Amino acid sequence: MQNLNATELKKLIQTVFPYLAGDDRLAIFVDVPDKKVPDHQNWLQRRQIAKSWAQELQSVVAELNLKAVNLFFYPNVHSNNADLPEFAFAGENILPEMNAEKIINENAKISFTKIFETHQLYLAPTEFSTTAPLKLMAKKYNFRAATMPGFMPEMIPAMRLDYDIISARVNLLKSLVDAADGAFIFFMVDQKDFYKLYLDLRFRTGHSSTGLFPERGVAGNLPSGECYIVPYEGEKAKIASQSAGFLPVQFEDEVVIYQIQQNRAVTIITDGPFSQKEAEKIKAEPAYANLAELGLGVLADFGIQPIGQILLDEKLGLHIAFGRSDHFGGAVGVKDFSGPEKVEHTDRIYLPSLQNRIQVDRVELIMANGKGKTIMERDEWVVWGKAPRA
């Protein structure tokens, strides 16, 4: 199993969290299975990795100018980007094999509030993503956090890339979406059927996710390499969102076509089991139907391949998300879903290896002066030269 040793972990922490005086306690978060969500091998392996990281980092705390590295386990929250529970459990005497019921019965609990008040740096290699709640808590408690949902050893090569180059590309994309009023995305299905989607980017700015956190009050993914922006959702009085068109998404062998109006999926125009399931979902859970993110990942240019985990795969190319957006500066949050366990932020990633029936024919930004700027053609970025392969 690939893993990071103490030397590699020290370099990682120094790169991801450049030294700031007073940031002297690092917390590692992992969630654990329960009766509702059973364990599986990748999840167990992730908890074992987290335990090993905590132990390895103990040997280099002085070199990292840290006073402590603490591991915390907590009951999983059953869905991505749902709010964290009230309590966690210190992991010194907890075995990775333990489930939530056993941990709760045999260990003293500690409030997340206390953890946030006493730790300044965070790694979160969890089963269910903590990106949304940690983004909000980072601002409140002024800490830095690297969220790693679904982390697997296969992601380690992406953590060894030249993040100076990645940062430059991500920041270039941010400058472009910041200057744009909207984006046209042209899709081709089965090399013959064309669909067009317009995303309204007014009143929004982009975010750079470079995997580096030099300033307090921020949280984001690691590994990383994307610019992302929330389309305008129509929350301003008397100003409707102009996002509209058709969005194809491939589920196994079926392509589901969503009709978009005012930044929401309002109906499904295709037939099939997945089309029916998605039609029922957008009707039952309107907040899920919200287009929550336009993501522009750059890592595919470096030879990184998808591994079936959102954390890495979304950083490889274009992706569009449904659901929660408030953690990205949008308007849709927990309150808009029917219950806390229904909250989700679900990315649909457009790579030939993941959606082989769909090609991103072109992505064109519409600038404030009305002129268009093409940034992607036939699934490849066209705003820079080829990157060196990993």
DRENFI-730080 format. One line per 10 residues: number of its first residue (from 1); for each residue z negated, x negated, y negated of N, C-alpha, C. Coordinates in steps of 0.02 Angstrom, whole numbers, plus 50000, padded with zeros to 5 digits. Example, Ala and Ser with C-alpha at 12.3 -4.5 7.8 and 13.67 -1.06 7.14 Angstrom:
2
1> 49610/49340/50284/49610/49385/50225/49610/49340/50165 | 49646/49358/50112/49643/49316/50053/49606/49355/49998
# end
This chain:
390
1> 50000/49958/50060/50000/50000/50000/50000/49956/49938 | 50047/49969/49893/50049/49933/49829/49987/49951/49788 | 49959/49901/49755/49903/49914/49711/49900/49858/49659 | 49856/49866/49610/49847/49816/49559/49782/49779/49572 | 49784/49713/49568/49723/49673/49576/49688/49667/49508 | 49632/49631/49508/49592/49626/49447/49631/49594/49390 | 49670/49543/49405/49710/49510/49352/49762/49557/49323 | 49797/49594/49367/49847/49641/49343/49815/49699/49305 | 49758/49722/49328/49723/49775/49293/49700/49752/49224 | 49675/49691/49221/49654/49665/49156/49713/49663/49107
11> 49770/49639/49130/49829/49636/49088/49851/49706/49067 | 49847/49754/49115/49866/49823/49100/49822/49852/49045 | 49756/49845/49052/49710/49873/49003/49721/49840/48935 | 49732/49774/48934/49743/49740/48870/49808/49761/48837 | 49858/49778/48878/49923/49800/48850/49920/49872/48827 | 49893/49915/48869/49891/49986/48854/49843/50002/48797 | 49785/49969/48798/49733/49980/48748/49719/49915/48709 | 49761/49898/48662/49747/49838/48622/49676/49840/48593 | 49645/49783/48591/49573/49780/48575/49558/49809/48506 | 49508/49853/48504/49480/49879/48443/49404/49871/48448
21> 49374/49843/48398/49302/49832/48398/49265/49897/48408 | 49216/49896/48452/49176/49956/48465/49199/49997/48524 | 49259/49984/48548/49284/50020/48608/49263/49979/48669 | 49204/49995/48696/49175/49952/48747/49156/49987/48812 | 49177/50050/48820/49163/50084/48883/49227/50120/48907 | 49245/50106/48969/49305/50136/48999/49284/50184/49054 | 49312/50245/49052/49300/50294/49104/49364/50306/49143 | 49356/50313/49209/49412/50332/49253/49396/50401/49281 | 49442/50449/49271/49433/50517/49295/49476/50529/49357 | 49449/50562/49408/49488/50588/49463/49462/50657/49481
31> 49508/50702/49498/49488/50768/49521/49487/50770/49597 | 49451/50818/49625/49442/50821/49698/49460/50890/49725 | 49480/50893/49788/49500/50956/49819/49441/51003/49828 | 49456/51067/49838/49405/51117/49853/49433/51166/49903 | 49398/51221/49915/49421/51269/49965/49487/51302/49945 | 49499/51307/49880/49560/51340/49857/49620/51293/49860 | 49610/51229/49843/49664/51180/49844/49645/51125/49893 | 49674/51126/49953/49655/51077/50004/49681/51007/49988 | 49650/50958/50020/49668/50888/50011/49734/50873/50044 | 49766/50818/50024/49825/50791/50058/49825/50716/50051
41> 49867/50682/50087/49864/50610/50092/49873/50575/50025 | 49923/50595/49986/49934/50563/49922/49875/50570/49875 | 49843/50627/49877/49786/50640/49834/49727/50596/49855 | 49714/50594/49920/49660/50551/49944/49674/50478/49927 | 49736/50457/49936/49754/50388/49920/49743/50373/49847 | 49757/50422/49804/49748/50412/49732/49674/50403/49715 | 49631/50441/49748/49559/50434/49735/49534/50366/49761 | 49562/50344/49816/49544/50277/49842/49566/50223/49794 | 49626/50231/49765/49650/50183/49716/49605/50182/49655 | 49585/50241/49631/49541/50244/49573/49474/50209/49586
51> 49448/50219/49646/49385/50187/49664/49394/50111/49665 | 49451/50088/49691/49463/50015/49693/49472/49987/49623 | 49505/50025/49579/49513/50002/49510/49446/49993/49475 | 49402/50042/49485/49336/50037/49454/49299/49975/49479 | 49305/49961/49543/49271/49903/49571/49303/49838/49547 | 49369/49835/49546/49404/49774/49523/49390/49760/49449 | 49389/49812/49409/49378/49803/49337/49307/49780/49322 | 49261/49795/49366/49193/49772/49355/49190/49696/49351 | 49236/49662/49386/49235/49589/49387/49264/49558/49324 | 49296/49598/49281/49328/49570/49221/49305/49607/49157
61> 49248/49642/49162/49226/49680/49103/49215/49635/49043 | 49186/49576/49053/49173/49531/48997/49237/49507/48964 | 49288/49493/49005/49353/49470/48979/49388/49525/48940 | 49371/49588/48955/49400/49645/48921/49357/49669/48862 | 49303/49633/48849/49256/49652/48796/49227/49722/48807 | 49215/49737/48872/49186/49801/48891/49114/49792/48912 | 49074/49844/48901/49006/49845/48927/49002/49879/48995 | 49049/49924/49008/49046/49961/49071/49113/49992/49088 | 49126/49999/49153/49181/50039/49179/49151/50090/49227 | 49159/50154/49213/49128/50207/49252/49179/50254/49281
71> 49168/50272/49344/49213/50317/49380/49180/50386/49385 | 49218/50438/49368/49192/50507/49371/49238/50551/49413 | 49206/50590/49457/49241/50640/49497/49226/50709/49468 | 49275/50755/49472/49262/50824/49450/49303/50873/49492 | 49278/50935/49500/49316/50985/49538/49383/50999/49504 | 49436/51001/49543/49502/51012/49514/49505/51080/49480 | 49551/51086/49431/49556/51147/49391/49613/51192/49413 | 49645/51175/49470/49692/51219/49505/49761/51224/49473 | 49772/51196/49414/49839/51197/49384/49845/51141/49333 | 49907/51122/49320/49920/51069/49272/49902/51090/49201
81> 49868/51045/49166/49853/51052/49095/49807/51110/49077 | 49770/51135/49127/49717/51183/49112/49658/51144/49084 | 49613/51179/49051/49555/51147/49021/49511/51116/49075 | 49477/51061/49059/49432/51028/49105/49371/51071/49117 | 49336/51062/49174/49274/51099/49185/49219/51073/49139 | 49162/51105/49142/49107/51084/49097/49075/51019/49119 | 49075/51006/49186/49038/50949/49211/49081/50905/49257 | 49061/50842/49261/49088/50794/49309/49029/50761/49345 | 49046/50714/49390/48995/50681/49430/49009/50606/49433 | 48958/50566/49417/48966/50493/49417/48983/50470/49488
91> 49033/50425/49493/49063/50409/49557/49036/50349/49594 | 48982/50319/49570/48957/50258/49602/48942/50268/49676 | 48911/50325/49694/48892/50337/49763/48935/50390/49797 | 48990/50409/49765/49034/50460/49792/49091/50428/49830 | 49104/50453/49890/49160/50428/49930/49223/50467/49913 | 49281/50435/49911/49343/50470/49895/49358/50528/49942 | 49331/50526/50004/49345/50577/50053/49308/50642/50040 | 49258/50641/49995/49217/50700/49983/49256/50754/49945 | 49242/50818/49962/49273/50873/49925/49225/50898/49871 | 49247/50946/49832/49208/50968/49774/49141/50997/49795
101> 49141/51038/49849/49079/51070/49870/49026/51018/49889 | 49046/50966/49925/48998/50915/49946/48973/50875/49886 | 49019/50858/49841/48999/50819/49781/48950/50859/49739 | 48963/50923/49728/48920/50965/49687/48850/50971/49718 | 48847/50977/49783/48783/50987/49817/48740/50923/49820 | 48772/50865/49817/48736/50803/49831/48730/50756/49771 | 48757/50775/49713/48757/50728/49656/48737/50762/49591 | 48707/50722/49547/48688/50747/49482/48750/50754/49438 | 48752/50807/49399/48810/50819/49357/48799/50790/49287 | 48854/50775/49254/48853/50751/49185/48906/50789/49146
111> 48890/50810/49087/48937/50851/49048/48995/50808/49023 | 49053/50838/49019/49110/50803/48990/49096/50786/48917 | 49058/50829/48884/49041/50814/48814/49004/50748/48808 | 48957/50736/48853/48920/50673/48851/48965/50614/48867 | 49011/50623/48915/49058/50569/48932/49101/50553/48871 | 49128/50604/48839/49171/50593/48781/49134/50560/48723 | 49070/50574/48718/49030/50545/48663/49012/50472/48675 | 49017/50449/48739/48993/50382/48755/49047/50334/48780 | 49108/50359/48792/49163/50317/48816/49221/50322/48767 | 49255/50266/48758/49309/50263/48708/49379/50254/48739
121> 49381/50235/48804/49445/50222/48838/49445/50261/48904 | 49504/50287/48923/49508/50329/48983/49572/50316/49023 | 49565/50314/49089/49620/50319/49135/49609/50381/49177 | 49661/50420/49188/49653/50483/49225/49707/50492/49278 | 49699/50457/49335/49747/50465/49391/49728/50526/49433 | 49748/50584/49411/49725/50648/49439/49781/50684/49478 | 49761/50734/49516/49808/50777/49550/49841/50824/49500 | 49800/50859/49461/49825/50905/49411/49820/50872/49342 | 49873/50877/49304/49878/50841/49241/49822/50859/49193 | 49794/50808/49161/49744/50816/49108/49772/50803/49039
131> 49838/50796/49033/49868/50775/48970/49851/50823/48913 | 49857/50887/48924/49844/50935/48870/49771/50933/48847 | 49723/50942/48891/49653/50941/48867/49632/50873/48838 | 49656/50818/48867/49635/50753/48840/49668/50738/48773 | 49728/50764/48761/49757/50757/48695/49713/50790/48642 | 49690/50850/48659/49648/50887/48611/49580/50853/48603 | 49550/50831/48658/49485/50799/48654/49489/50730/48621 | 49544/50696/48629/49552/50630/48597/49547/50635/48522 | 49577/50687/48495/49574/50698/48422/49503/50715/48401 | 49469/50755/48441/49402/50777/48424/49351/50721/48427
141> 49356/50679/48480/49306/50627/48492/49331/50557/48475 | 49393/50552/48453/49421/50489/48428/49424/50435/48482 | 49447/50453/48542/49455/50404/48595/49529/50394/48612 | 49542/50349/48659/49610/50335/48683/49612/50348/48758 | 49665/50382/48781/49668/50401/48852/49739/50394/48879 | 49745/50365/48938/49808/50361/48975/49803/50409/49034 | 49842/50462/49033/49841/50511/49086/49894/50493/49139 | 49875/50499/49203/49917/50476/49257/49921/50528/49313 | 49941/50590/49297/49942/50642/49349/49991/50626/49405 | 49968/50635/49467/50012/50621/49524/50026/50548/49534
151> 49985/50503/49508/49999/50431/49514/50005/50410/49587 | 50054/50367/49600/50066/50341/49666/50082/50266/49661 | 50070/50229/49715/50086/50157/49713/50159/50143/49696 | 50203/50191/49713/50274/50181/49698/50289/50178/49623 | 50240/50197/49582/50250/50195/49510/50236/50126/49480 | 50207/50082/49518/50187/50017/49491/50246/49978/49462 | 50306/49977/49493/50362/49941/49461/50375/49963/49389 | 50366/50028/49375/50378/50052/49307/50325/50028/49259 | 50269/50004/49284/50216/49979/49241/50225/49905/49226 | 50278/49875/49255/50292/49804/49244/50353/49793/49200
161> 50379/49846/49169/50439/49840/49126/50421/49810/49059 | 50474/49793/49021/50464/49766/48953/50455/49825/48906 | 50392/49839/48890/50377/49898/48849/50392/49888/48775 | 50408/49827/48754/50432/49817/48686/50502/49849/48678 | 50546/49837/48728/50612/49868/48726/50606/49943/48733 | 50565/49966/48779/50555/50037/48789/50530/50070/48725 | 50481/50039/48693/50454/50066/48631/50507/50073/48577 | 50550/50023/48571/50603/50024/48521/50651/50083/48533 | 50668/50094/48596/50715/50149/48612/50683/50217/48600 | 50621/50224/48622/50585/50287/48612/50579/50302/48538
171> 50562/50252/48498/50553/50264/48426/50619/50279/48391 | 50674/50251/48417/50740/50269/48390/50755/50343/48403 | 50741/50366/48464/50752/50437/48479/50708/50481/48436 | 50646/50460/48424/50602/50499/48381/50631/50505/48310 | 50657/50450/48284/50684/50452/48216/50743/50501/48212 | 50781/50505/48267/50839/50550/48268/50817/50624/48272 | 50770/50640/48317/50749/50710/48322/50710/50732/48260 | 50675/50684/48229/50640/50701/48167/50688/50723/48112 | 50747/50693/48112/50797/50707/48060/50841/50766/48077 | 50833/50794/48137/50877/50848/48161/50847/50917/48149
181> 50890/50965/48136/50869/51035/48132/50873/51070/48199 | 50913/51041/48244/50921/51074/48309/50958/51029/48358 | 50964/51053/48419/50999/51015/48471/51039/51062/48514 | 51103/51047/48523/51144/51082/48573/51143/51041/48637 | 51132/51075/48693/51136/51044/48759/51188/51081/48799 | 51238/51044/48822/51293/51073/48860/51285/51053/48933 | 51279/51103/48977/51270/51091/49048/51334/51110/49085 | 51347/51075/49140/51402/51094/49184/51374/51102/49254 | 51386/51160/49285/51362/51174/49352/51421/51172/49400 | 51412/51134/49454/51464/51126/49506/51530/51102/49478
191> 51526/51063/49424/51586/51032/49393/51636/51083/49367 | 51614/51145/49355/51663/51195/49332/51635/51248/49285 | 51571/51264/49290/51542/51317/49249/51500/51286/49193 | 51517/51304/49131/51482/51275/49073/51431/51324/49044 | 51374/51297/49024/51322/51336/48991/51298/51296/48930 | 51282/51333/48877/51261/51301/48815/51193/51328/48794 | 51150/51282/48773/51083/51300/48748/51073/51267/48680 | 51049/51305/48633/51030/51278/48568/50954/51280/48562 | 50924/51223/48543/50852/51219/48532/50839/51209/48458 | 50799/51252/48429/50781/51249/48359/50727/51196/48348
201> 50743/51144/48310/50695/51089/48298/50668/51089/48227 | 50678/51143/48192/50650/51147/48124/50574/51147/48127 | 50543/51124/48074/50470/51125/48065/50433/51083/48117 | 50468/51039/48151/50437/50999/48204/50454/50925/48194 | 50411/50882/48220/50425/50811/48224/50416/50789/48296 | 50450/50734/48313/50446/50709/48381/50384/50666/48393 | 50372/50653/48456/50316/50611/48477/50343/50552/48518 | 50317/50493/48506/50336/50435/48545/50285/50423/48599 | 50306/50424/48661/50262/50409/48717/50286/50343/48748 | 50256/50289/48725/50279/50223/48746/50234/50192/48800
211> 50179/50226/48817/50132/50197/48864/50083/50149/48831 | 50087/50143/48765/50043/50099/48727/50001/50141/48679 | 49936/50125/48674/49890/50164/48633/49850/50119/48587 | 49882/50096/48533/49849/50049/48488/49800/50082/48440 | 49802/50149/48434/49760/50184/48385/49716/50235/48420 | 49658/50247/48392/49612/50297/48419/49637/50368/48406 | 49611/50414/48446/49627/50485/48437/49690/50507/48471 | 49715/50468/48520/49777/50486/48553/49770/50482/48629 | 49809/50523/48662/49813/50523/48735/49885/50535/48755 | 49905/50505/48810/49974/50514/48834/49981/50483/48903
221> 50042/50490/48929/50054/50469/48998/50062/50394/49006 | 50045/50371/49066/50058/50304/49089/50077/50309/49163 | 50131/50277/49186/50182/50243/49146/50219/50293/49101 | 50254/50266/49051/50286/50310/49004/50352/50281/48981 | 50381/50315/48931/50446/50295/48905/50488/50355/48887 | 50462/50395/48839/50500/50455/48819/50482/50474/48747 | 50529/50507/48716/50517/50544/48654/50518/50618/48672 | 50471/50656/48644/50472/50727/48659/50456/50766/48595 | 50481/50828/48593/50473/50871/48535/50468/50943/48558 | 50426/50982/48526/50420/51053/48542/50470/51092/48500
231> 50514/51130/48531/50558/51173/48491/50517/51223/48450 | 50543/51242/48393/50508/51291/48351/50501/51356/48389 | 50439/51383/48390/50424/51441/48432/50419/51507/48394 | 50433/51505/48329/50434/51568/48291/50367/51591/48267 | 50320/51545/48260/50252/51566/48240/50245/51578/48165 | 50293/51556/48125/50289/51568/48053/50309/51640/48036 | 50275/51669/47989/50290/51739/47971/50361/51747/47947 | 50395/51795/47977/50463/51815/47958/50516/51761/47969 | 50499/51708/48008/50548/51656/48024/50554/51652/48100 | 50604/51682/48127/50613/51683/48200/50641/51617/48224
241> 50625/51599/48285/50656/51539/48315/50729/51553/48329 | 50770/51503/48318/50842/51509/48331/50862/51481/48399 | 50813/51459/48439/50830/51435/48506/50860/51492/48547 | 50919/51479/48576/50955/51531/48612/51008/51501/48656 | 51028/51538/48707/51082/51516/48750/51063/51525/48823 | 51087/51479/48865/51076/51484/48937/51053/51416/48964 | 51003/51418/49006/50975/51358/49035/50978/51360/49111 | 51017/51316/49142/51018/51314/49215/50965/51266/49243 | 50932/51287/49297/50883/51245/49331/50896/51253/49406 | 50900/51197/49441/50912/51199/49513/50846/51197/49552
251> 50838/51246/49596/50782/51250/49643/50811/51243/49713 | 50798/51186/49745/50829/51172/49810/50905/51178/49802 | 50938/51224/49837/51011/51230/49832/51032/51285/49783 | 50985/51320/49755/51001/51376/49711/50995/51357/49638 | 51044/51375/49598/51041/51365/49526/51021/51430/49493 | 50965/51428/49458/50939/51486/49421/50961/51479/49349 | 50990/51532/49321/51012/51531/49251/50967/51577/49210 | 50931/51546/49162/50888/51584/49116/50926/51600/49053 | 50921/51661/49029/50947/51678/48963/50890/51668/48913 | 50904/51630/48860/50854/51613/48810/50867/51649/48745
261> 50816/51681/48718/50819/51711/48652/50754/51695/48615 | 50760/51672/48554/50702/51656/48512/50652/51611/48550 | 50680/51562/48585/50641/51510/48619/50604/51535/48682 | 50622/51594/48706/50591/51620/48767/50645/51638/48818 | 50629/51626/48882/50671/51651/48935/50658/51726/48941 | 50710/51765/48929/50701/51838/48927/50726/51872/48989 | 50772/51839/49025/50798/51868/49086/50830/51814/49128 | 50844/51830/49191/50879/51786/49237/50945/51819/49254 | 51000/51783/49247/51065/51814/49257/51095/51798/49325 | 51058/51762/49367/51082/51744/49434/51044/51784/49487
271> 51071/51782/49548/51039/51815/49605/51018/51763/49656 | 50966/51779/49694/50942/51734/49745/50866/51735/49747 | 50836/51707/49798/50763/51710/49805/50727/51675/49748 | 50751/51618/49726/50718/51583/49671/50730/51620/49605 | 50790/51648/49596/50803/51686/49536/50757/51746/49531 | 50746/51780/49587/50701/51837/49587/50630/51816/49572 | 50608/51761/49602/50540/51736/49591/50529/51718/49517 | 50578/51684/49487/50571/51665/49417/50574/51725/49371 | 50615/51775/49388/50619/51836/49348/50551/51872/49348 | 50520/51874/49406/50454/51905/49410/50402/51866/49371
281> 50409/51800/49372/50359/51757/49339/50363/51764/49263 | 50423/51763/49235/50429/51767/49162/50408/51836/49137 | 50413/51886/49181/50390/51953/49162/50314/51958/49166 | 50285/51929/49218/50213/51934/49228/50173/51888/49183 | 50204/51831/49165/50169/51780/49126/50214/51758/49068 | 50218/51798/49014/50265/51783/48959/50255/51714/48928 | 50195/51687/48929/50184/51621/48899/50221/51567/48939 | 50228/51577/49004/50266/51529/49045/50339/51526/49023 | 50365/51582/48997/50435/51586/48977/50450/51547/48913 | 50399/51523/48880/50409/51484/48818/50441/51417/48834
291> 50491/51397/48794/50519/51329/48799/50474/51283/48759 | 50435/51242/48795/50380/51205/48766/50397/51133/48748 | 50453/51107/48772/50466/51036/48760/50539/51019/48773 | 50567/50979/48729/50628/50943/48742/50608/50870/48751 | 50616/50843/48811/50595/50775/48825/50654/50730/48836 | 50650/50669/48810/50704/50621/48813/50677/50556/48843 | 50682/50549/48910/50657/50490/48944/50709/50436/48950 | 50686/50372/48951/50733/50316/48947/50730/50269/49007 | 50685/50279/49055/50674/50228/49106/50729/50222/49158 | 50772/50273/49166/50826/50267/49214/50872/50209/49197
301> 50879/50194/49133/50922/50138/49111/50896/50071/49137 | 50833/50068/49157/50804/50006/49182/50803/50002/49258 | 50838/50049/49289/50843/50048/49362/50787/50082/49399 | 50742/50116/49363/50687/50151/49395/50714/50216/49426 | 50694/50229/49487/50717/50288/49524/50663/50341/49529 | 50682/50404/49533/50631/50457/49541/50596/50451/49608 | 50533/50472/49608/50493/50468/49669/50463/50535/49688 | 50482/50588/49652/50456/50654/49668/50390/50670/49633 | 50372/50632/49581/50312/50644/49542/50331/50650/49468 | 50308/50705/49438/50326/50719/49368/50307/50662/49321
311> 50249/50633/49332/50225/50580/49287/50278/50527/49275 | 50311/50505/49328/50363/50455/49321/50431/50487/49309 | 50448/50536/49349/50517/50563/49349/50539/50588/49281 | 50493/50620/49244/50513/50647/49179/50530/50592/49129 | 50505/50531/49141/50519/50476/49095/50588/50445/49107 | 50625/50469/49157/50689/50439/49174/50747/50467/49134 | 50742/50529/49111/50798/50559/49076/50779/50622/49039 | 50829/50664/49026/50817/50726/48989/50778/50776/49031 | 50729/50809/49000/50692/50862/49033/50673/50916/48983 | 50666/50976/49008/50647/51034/48968/50589/51068/49003
321> 50537/51085/48965/50477/51113/48995/50466/51185/48975 | 50435/51222/49020/50413/51291/49007/50337/51292/48999 | 50311/51339/48958/50240/51352/48958/50202/51326/48897 | 50145/51295/48911/50098/51274/48859/50129/51219/48815 | 50115/51224/48749/50142/51175/48702/50092/51151/48650 | 50033/51182/48646/49988/51164/48591/49965/51092/48594 | 49964/51062/48654/49944/50992/48659/49997/50945/48632 | 50057/50972/48618/50111/50933/48589/50122/50952/48516 | 50080/50995/48488/50088/51017/48420/50121/51084/48414 | 50131/51118/48470/50161/51185/48470/50110/51240/48460
331> 50132/51302/48473/50090/51360/48459/50063/51395/48521 | 50088/51379/48580/50068/51415/48640/50015/51376/48678 | 49958/51410/48688/49901/51377/48721/49868/51420/48773 | 49809/51401/48793/49772/51436/48846/49765/51510/48832 | 49752/51527/48769/49740/51597/48750/49800/51642/48764 | 49859/51613/48769/49920/51653/48777/49935/51669/48850 | 49899/51639/48896/49909/51653/48967/49859/51706/48990 | 49873/51737/49046/49831/51792/49070/49763/51768/49095 | 49756/51703/49108/49693/51675/49130/49698/51600/49132 | 49641/51565/49131/49642/51491/49131/49680/51461/49189
341> 49678/51492/49247/49711/51464/49306/49787/51477/49305 | 49810/51517/49257/49881/51531/49251/49915/51483/49202 | 49876/51442/49168/49904/51397/49118/49946/51343/49152 | 50005/51331/49125/50047/51277/49151/50094/51252/49098 | 50116/51191/49110/50169/51159/49070/50213/51126/49123 | 50270/51157/49136/50311/51137/49193/50377/51107/49170 | 50389/51044/49188/50450/51009/49168/50506/51019/49218 | 50566/51029/49193/50627/51031/49234/50668/50970/49214 | 50679/50925/49261/50707/50859/49247/50780/50856/49267 | 50823/50833/49222/50895/50832/49234/50919/50762/49252
351> 50916/50748/49316/50943/50687/49345/50988/50706/49403 | 51044/50672/49413/51089/50690/49469/51054/50690/49536 | 51006/50646/49545/50971/50642/49609/50921/50699/49619 | 50902/50733/49565/50854/50788/49570/50887/50856/49564 | 50939/50861/49523/50976/50924/49516/51050/50907/49523 | 51071/50900/49585/51139/50873/49597/51195/50921/49580 | 51179/50985/49572/51231/51034/49554/51240/51039/49478 | 51195/51010/49441/51195/51017/49368/51206/50949/49335 | 51252/50947/49287/51263/50887/49248/51249/50903/49174 | 51213/50857/49140/51206/50863/49068/51270/50834/49037
361> 51315/50878/49018/51381/50856/48994/51375/50821/48926 | 51331/50849/48883/51323/50819/48817/51260/50846/48784 | 51227/50802/48747/51171/50822/48703/51191/50802/48632 | 51193/50851/48588/51214/50839/48519/51159/50863/48471 | 51133/50818/48431/51086/50837/48380/51123/50861/48318 | 51098/50914/48288/51126/50940/48226/51080/50919/48169 | 51105/50874/48127/51064/50846/48074/51057/50894/48015 | 51012/50878/47970/50999/50922/47913/51060/50934/47870 | 51107/50885/47869/51168/50894/47830/51222/50932/47867 | 51206/50957/47927/51253/50996/47966/51297/50956/48012
371> 51295/50890/48007/51335/50848/48051/51302/50840/48119 | 51344/50831/48170/51319/50822/48237/51317/50748/48256 | 51269/50731/48298/51265/50662/48325/51253/50667/48400 | 51301/50643/48439/51296/50644/48511/51251/50587/48535 | 51201/50604/48575/51155/50552/48600/51158/50544/48676 | 51189/50591/48710/51196/50586/48783/51262/50616/48804 | 51296/50584/48851/51357/50609/48881/51354/50597/48956 | 51369/50649/48993/51372/50644/49067/51311/50608/49096 | 51253/50634/49077/51188/50611/49103/51167/50542/49080 | 51204/50511/49033/51186/50443/49011/51179/50440/48935
381> 51128/50402/48913/51119/50392/48842/51176/50351/48812 | 51198/50369/48752/51253/50333/48720/51233/50307/48650 | 51167/50299/48640/51144/50275/48575/51123/50202/48576 | 51131/50168/48634/51117/50097/48639/51157/50069/48697 | 51156/50004/48705/51190/49972/48761/51149/49978/48824 | 51175/49950/48878/51141/49953/48942/51078/49910/48941 | 51025/49936/48971/50963/49899/48976/50964/49853/49036 | 50926/49798/49033/50921/49755/49092/50887/49793/49149 | 50911/49783/49209/50881/49817/49267/50816/49784/49287 | 50771/49826/49313/50705/49800/49334/50713/49756/49395
# end
